[in-house]
Amino acid sequence: MLNEQIPYIPVITGADRIKSIIASKGTLPVDVYICDDAFQHWPLHRDLNIVAIDAVNPFGNGYLLPAGVLREPISSLKRADVLILTKIDGSNNIQALIMKIKSINPKVLIVESRYKSTGVVDVFESKVLPEFYLKDINVVGFCAIGDPLSFESSLRNSGAKIIKQFTYMDHHVYKRDDIERMVAFCRSQCIPVLVTTHKDAVKLRVFKDLFEGFRLVYIPIQLEITKGSDELIQKVVSICRN
């Protein structure tokens, strides 16, 4: 997915971040490494820690895994340099959340943001469809992401009529049976369109033949920074220059 979104920037993968970085040195023209999901990756030295917090459900029930959703105690936010609050348009008490964060880390830069959909794309043709393509169309949605409710919200905002939504575990590896089950449901209900996420779409192109007679599309999502954009850019640029 990242390769499709930023084809001009090298993307490397690997469970061991340090080995991956070392292996890329000398082979890629890279000065700065941006590591996804690395706040708990203790062996890796980081010059800037950016943490995203879901403003709708910031800390779950307050417990660590497996009793809750937290990977570390909330007090660990004191290590963060930047906190990006996401989904602020769905939260009713941003100021209370900001005050709680500031009580833990008074110096942290807090940035506010929201997600917005940017149209509809045909998965197999990589064709951008009209913005209101899904409006009033009966669809089946499916995804395998960490927050399936956010996908359902985007789908509803598109104007589509959701007849059924299939939800799989985050990072699910799709199998032929999964596709056949969803397509069979669509066929039984005369539903012409299935909708998924970009993250899922890149896993599905190998199953093109199974979607014969149906259209599979995804809704691209972008992060829009609504407050603190200039401060964030300045902080990142200052780190990169040092």
C-alpha positions in Angstrom: 0.0 0.0 0.0 2.8 2.4 0.9 4.6 1.6 -2.4 1.4 2.7 -4.2 0.9 5.8 -2.2 4.6 7.0 -2.2 6.3 5.3 -5.2 9.2 7.7 -5.1 10.2 6.8 -1.5 11.9 3.4 -0.8 9.9 1.2 1.6 11.7 -1.6 3.4 10.2 -4.3 5.7 11.5 -6.6 8.4 10.8 -7.7 11.9 14.3 -6.5 13.0 14.3 -2.8 12.3 18.1 -2.4 12.9 19.0 -5.2 10.5 16.7 -3.8 7.9 18.2 -0.3 8.2 21.8 -1.7 8.1 21.0 -3.8 5.1 19.6 -0.7 3.2 22.6 1.5 3.9 24.8 1.8 0.8 22.1 0.5 -1.5 19.4 3.2 -1.0 19.8 7.0 -1.2 18.4 7.5 2.3 19.2 10.1 5.0 16.1 9.7 7.2 14.2 6.6 8.2 10.6 6.8 9.3 9.7 3.7 11.2 6.1 2.6 11.6 4.9 1.3 15.0 8.3 1.6 16.6 7.6 3.4 19.9 8.1 0.1 21.8 11.1 -1.0 19.7 13.6 -0.5 22.4 16.8 -1.6 20.6 16.3 1.1 18.0 17.6 4.6 18.7 15.1 7.2 17.6 15.6 11.0 17.2 11.9 11.8 17.2 9.0 9.8 18.8 5.6 10.5 17.2 2.6 8.8 18.8 -0.9 8.7 17.3 -3.8 8.7 19.8 -7.4 7.9 18.8 -9.4 10.8 20.2 -12.6 8.9 20.2 -11.2 6.0 22.3 -7.7 7.2 23.5 -6.9 4.6 26.1 -9.5 1.9 25.9 -10.3 0.5 29.4 -7.0 1.7 30.7 -5.5 -1.8 31.0 -2.5 -3.3 29.2 -2.7 -6.2 26.8 -4.3 -8.7 27.0 -6.8 -7.2 29.5 -7.0 -4.0 27.4 -5.6 -2.4 24.3 -2.6 -0.6 25.8 0.9 -1.8 25.0 2.4 0.3 27.7 1.1 2.3 30.7 -0.3 5.7 29.8 2.7 7.2 31.8 4.9 6.1 28.9 3.6 9.0 26.9 6.3 11.1 28.7 8.8 9.7 26.1 6.8 11.1 23.2 8.0 14.2 21.4 4.8 14.6 19.3 1.3 13.4 19.9 -1.1 13.3 17.0 -4.7 13.2 18.0 -6.7 11.4 15.3 -10.5 11.4 14.6 -11.0 14.7 16.5 -14.2 15.2 14.6 -15.7 12.2 16.4 -14.7 13.3 19.9 -16.8 15.5 22.2 -14.1 16.3 24.8 -10.8 17.1 23.1 -9.7 19.6 25.8 -10.1 17.1 28.6 -7.9 14.7 26.6 -5.3 17.4 26.0 -5.2 18.3 29.7 -4.7 14.6 30.6 -1.8 14.3 28.1 -0.2 17.6 29.4 -0.3 16.3 32.9 1.8 13.4 31.8 4.1 15.2 29.4 3.8 19.0 29.7 6.4 19.7 26.9 4.9 17.4 24.2 3.7 19.0 20.9 0.0 18.0 20.4 -1.3 18.0 16.9 -5.0 17.6 15.9 -6.1 15.7 12.9 -9.0 13.8 11.2 -9.4 11.3 8.5 -11.1 12.1 5.2 -12.0 9.9 2.3 -10.8 11.0 -1.1 -13.1 9.3 -3.6 -13.4 5.7 -4.8 -10.9 3.6 -6.7 -11.5 0.4 -8.7 -9.1 -2.2 -7.2 -8.3 -4.1 -10.4 -8.2 -1.2 -12.9 -6.7 1.3 -10.5 -9.2 3.7 -12.0 -10.5 6.7 -10.0 -14.3 6.7 -10.1 -16.6 9.7 -9.6 -16.7 11.0 -6.1 -20.3 10.1 -5.5 -20.1 6.7 -7.3 -21.3 4.7 -4.2 -24.2 7.0 -3.3 -27.5 5.1 -2.9 -25.8 1.8 -4.2 -26.3 -1.4 -2.4 -22.9 -2.7 -1.3 -21.1 -5.3 0.8 -18.2 -3.9 2.8 -15.3 -5.9 4.2 -12.0 -5.2 5.9 -9.2 -6.6 8.0 -7.9 -3.5 9.9 -7.5 -2.5 13.5 -10.5 -0.2 13.6 -13.3 -1.7 11.4 -15.8 0.9 12.8 -13.8 3.7 11.1 -14.1 1.9 7.8 -17.9 1.5 8.3 -18.1 5.2 9.1 -16.3 6.1 5.8 -18.5 3.7 3.9 -21.7 5.3 5.3 -20.3 8.8 4.6 -19.9 7.8 1.0 -23.7 7.5 0.7 -23.6 3.7 0.1 -26.3 1.4 1.4 -24.5 -1.2 3.5 -26.3 -4.5 3.1 -23.7 -6.5 5.0 -20.2 -6.0 6.4 -17.7 -8.8 6.8 -15.0 -8.1 9.4 -11.7 -10.0 9.7 -8.9 -9.8 12.2 -6.3 -7.1 11.6 -3.6 -8.2 9.0 -5.8 -11.2 8.0 -4.4 -13.1 5.0 -7.3 -13.6 2.7 -8.0 -17.1 1.3 -10.0 -18.3 -1.6 -12.8 -19.4 0.8 -13.1 -15.9 2.2 -13.7 -14.4 -1.2 -16.0 -17.1 -2.4 -18.2 -16.7 0.7 -18.6 -12.9 0.2 -19.2 -13.2 -3.5 -21.8 -15.9 -3.0 -23.6 -13.6 -0.6 -23.5 -10.7 -3.1 -24.8 -13.0 -5.8 -27.7 -14.2 -3.6 -28.7 -10.6 -2.9 -28.0 -9.2 -6.3 -25.4 -6.8 -4.9 -23.0 -5.6 -7.7 -20.3 -3.8 -5.7 -18.0 -4.8 -2.8 -16.1 -2.1 -1.0 -12.9 -2.5 1.1 -9.9 -0.5 2.3 -6.7 0.3 0.4 -4.8 -1.8 3.0 -6.9 -4.8 2.1 -7.1 -4.0 -1.7 -3.4 -4.7 -2.3 -3.9 -8.3 -0.9 -6.8 -9.0 -3.2 -5.5 -8.5 -6.7 -4.4 -12.1 -6.9 -8.1 -13.1 -6.6 -9.3 -11.1 -9.6 -11.0 -14.1 -11.2 -13.1 -14.7 -8.2 -14.7 -11.3 -8.5 -15.8 -11.9 -12.1 -19.1 -10.1 -12.6 -18.7 -7.8 -9.6 -16.9 -4.5 -9.0 -14.4 -4.3 -6.2 -13.5 -0.8 -5.0 -11.7 0.8 -2.1 -12.1 4.2 -0.4 -8.7 6.0 -0.1 -8.3 7.7 3.3 -6.0 10.7 4.0 -5.0 12.3 7.3 -5.8 16.0 7.4 -4.0 18.0 10.1 -6.4 20.6 11.4 -4.2 22.1 14.1 -0.4 22.2 14.7 0.7 21.5 11.1 3.4 24.2 11.0 4.8 23.3 14.4 5.0 19.6 13.3 6.8 20.4 10.1 9.3 22.7 11.9 10.0 19.9 14.5 10.5 17.3 11.8 12.7 19.5 9.7 14.9 20.6 12.6 15.5 16.9 13.5 16.3 16.0 9.9 18.8 18.9 9.6 20.8 17.9 12.8 
